[in-house]
């Protein structure tokens, strides 16, 4: 039988708030980023993400659910106020810049009211390719993949995949032009 964590990271319905393991995991990472957010000491990031962080720099405040479900490439920069709900895998590849107040969500809730009211939820992974720039106050929804070399305009709500080498803007975000990288 799968644990609630195993269900969560595999996209199945799971109980986020009734499972002691998940509650404890969230409490533990919150203790770490409270210290990080009050000190801005980048050494705490390794404890949050549990990986080596080559060239990663994050401005506080930063919030996430678990941390261990976030994979950061080299030279990733996140500005003030980034929130990542990492109930599923969030992969941010090399050389990405994330502007202030960007929100990345993997958590989703069932449409059926009885299922939703039972406390069940599910999560879908988010991937941001290499060399991307995510504009301020953008929201990236569950299950989205943003291809390499993309620019997402400030305030955009990304509801579906964005192909590589694109500029996408709006709510919902739509591709407005292709970027030619010579």
C-alpha positions as CSV (number, residue, x, y, z in Angstrom):
1,X,0.0,0.0,0.0
2,X,1.3,3.4,-1.0
3,X,2.0,6.1,1.6
4,X,0.3,9.5,1.2
5,X,3.7,10.9,0.1
6,X,4.0,8.3,-2.6
7,X,0.5,9.0,-3.8
8,X,1.2,12.7,-3.8
9,X,4.3,12.6,-5.9
10,X,2.7,10.2,-8.4
11,X,-0.3,12.4,-9.1
12,X,-2.8,10.3,-7.2
13,X,-5.4,11.6,-4.8
14,X,-3.9,12.0,-1.3
15,X,-4.6,13.4,2.1
16,X,-2.3,16.3,2.8
17,X,-3.5,17.4,6.2
18,X,-4.5,14.1,7.8
19,X,-1.2,12.4,7.2
20,X,1.3,12.9,10.0
21,X,4.3,12.3,7.7
22,X,3.3,15.1,5.3
23,X,2.4,17.4,8.1
24,X,5.8,16.8,9.8
25,X,7.7,17.3,6.5
26,X,6.0,20.7,6.0
27,X,6.7,21.8,9.6
28,X,10.4,20.9,9.3
29,X,11.0,22.8,6.1
30,X,9.1,25.8,7.5
31,X,11.4,26.0,10.4
32,X,14.4,26.1,8.0
33,X,13.0,28.8,5.7
34,X,11.9,30.9,8.7
35,X,15.6,31.1,9.6
36,X,16.6,31.6,5.9
37,X,13.9,34.3,5.5
38,X,15.1,36.2,8.6
39,X,18.9,35.9,7.8
40,X,19.1,35.7,4.0
41,X,21.9,33.2,4.6
42,X,22.2,31.1,1.5
43,X,23.7,28.2,3.4
44,X,20.1,27.2,4.6
45,X,19.0,26.5,1.0
46,X,20.8,23.2,0.9
47,X,18.8,22.1,3.9
48,X,15.6,23.1,2.2
49,X,16.3,21.6,-1.2
50,X,18.6,18.8,-0.1
51,X,20.8,19.1,-3.1
52,X,24.0,20.8,-4.1
53,X,23.2,24.3,-5.4
54,X,25.7,25.6,-7.9
55,X,25.2,29.3,-8.5
56,X,21.7,29.3,-7.0
57,X,20.7,32.5,-5.2
58,X,17.3,33.1,-3.6
59,X,16.1,36.4,-2.1
60,X,14.0,36.1,0.9
61,X,11.2,35.7,1.7
62,X,10.8,32.3,0.0
63,X,8.0,29.8,0.7
64,X,7.5,26.2,-0.3
65,X,5.7,23.1,1.0
66,X,8.4,20.5,1.1
67,X,11.6,21.6,-0.7
68,X,12.7,18.1,-1.5
69,X,10.4,18.0,-4.5
70,X,12.2,21.0,-6.1
71,X,15.1,20.4,-8.4
72,X,17.2,23.5,-9.2
73,X,19.7,23.7,-12.0
74,X,22.9,25.8,-12.0
75,X,22.7,29.6,-11.9
76,X,19.1,29.9,-10.9
77,X,18.0,33.2,-9.4
78,X,14.7,33.8,-7.5
79,X,13.8,37.3,-6.5
80,X,11.8,38.3,-3.5
81,X,8.5,36.6,-2.6
82,X,8.6,33.4,-4.7
83,X,6.2,30.7,-3.6
84,X,6.4,27.1,-4.8
85,X,3.8,24.6,-3.8
86,X,5.9,21.5,-4.5
87,X,3.5,18.6,-3.8
88,X,4.8,17.2,-7.1
89,X,8.2,17.6,-8.8
90,X,9.2,21.1,-9.7
91,X,12.2,21.2,-12.0
92,X,13.8,24.6,-12.8
93,X,16.7,24.1,-15.2
94,X,20.0,26.0,-15.6
95,X,20.2,29.8,-15.9
96,X,16.7,30.6,-15.0
97,X,15.6,33.9,-13.6
98,X,12.4,34.1,-11.5
99,X,11.1,37.6,-10.8
100,X,9.5,38.8,-7.6
101,X,6.2,37.3,-6.4
102,X,6.2,34.4,-8.9
103,X,4.0,31.5,-7.8
104,X,4.5,28.0,-9.0
105,X,1.7,25.5,-8.1
106,X,1.7,21.7,-8.4
107,X,-1.2,21.2,-6.0
108,X,-4.7,20.9,-7.4
109,X,-8.1,20.0,-6.1
110,X,-10.8,17.8,-7.5
111,X,-13.7,19.4,-9.3
112,X,-16.2,17.1,-7.7
113,X,-17.4,18.8,-4.5
114,X,-17.7,15.7,-2.4
115,X,-14.2,14.5,-3.2
116,X,-12.8,18.0,-2.7
117,X,-14.6,18.4,0.7
118,X,-13.2,15.1,1.9
119,X,-9.8,16.7,2.0
120,X,-8.4,14.8,-1.0
121,X,-6.1,16.6,-3.4
122,X,-3.7,15.7,-6.2
123,X,-0.5,17.3,-7.7
124,X,1.0,17.5,-11.2
125,X,4.6,18.3,-11.9
126,X,5.9,21.6,-13.3
127,X,9.1,22.0,-15.4
128,X,10.8,25.2,-16.4
129,X,13.4,24.7,-19.1
130,X,16.9,26.2,-19.4
131,X,17.5,29.9,-19.9
132,X,14.0,31.0,-19.0
133,X,12.9,34.3,-17.5
134,X,9.6,34.3,-15.6
135,X,8.3,37.8,-15.1
136,X,7.1,39.3,-11.9
137,X,3.8,38.1,-10.3
138,X,3.4,35.3,-12.9
139,X,1.5,32.2,-11.8
140,X,2.4,28.8,-13.2
141,X,-0.3,26.2,-12.8
142,X,-0.1,22.4,-12.1
143,X,1.1,20.2,-15.0
144,X,2.7,22.9,-17.0
145,X,6.0,22.6,-18.9
146,X,7.8,25.7,-20.1
147,X,10.3,25.0,-22.8
148,X,13.9,26.2,-23.0
149,X,14.8,29.9,-23.7
150,X,11.3,31.2,-22.9
151,X,10.2,34.6,-21.5
152,X,6.9,34.7,-19.6
153,X,5.6,38.3,-19.3
154,X,4.9,39.8,-15.9
155,X,1.5,39.0,-14.5
156,X,0.9,36.1,-16.8
157,X,-1.0,33.0,-15.7
158,X,0.5,30.0,-17.4
159,X,-2.3,27.3,-17.8
160,X,-0.8,25.2,-20.5
161,X,2.6,24.2,-21.9
162,X,4.7,26.9,-23.6
163,X,7.0,25.7,-26.4
164,X,10.7,26.4,-26.4
165,X,11.9,29.8,-27.7
166,X,8.7,31.6,-27.0
167,X,7.5,34.8,-25.4
168,X,4.2,34.2,-23.7
169,X,2.0,36.8,-21.9
170,X,-1.5,37.3,-20.5
171,X,-4.2,35.5,-18.5
172,X,-4.2,32.9,-19.7
173,X,-0.7,33.1,-21.1
174,X,-0.5,32.8,-24.8
175,X,2.5,32.8,-27.1
176,X,2.9,36.1,-28.9
177,X,6.1,35.5,-30.7
178,X,9.0,33.1,-31.3
179,X,12.5,34.0,-30.1
180,X,15.3,33.5,-32.6
181,X,18.4,32.5,-30.7
182,X,21.4,32.9,-33.0
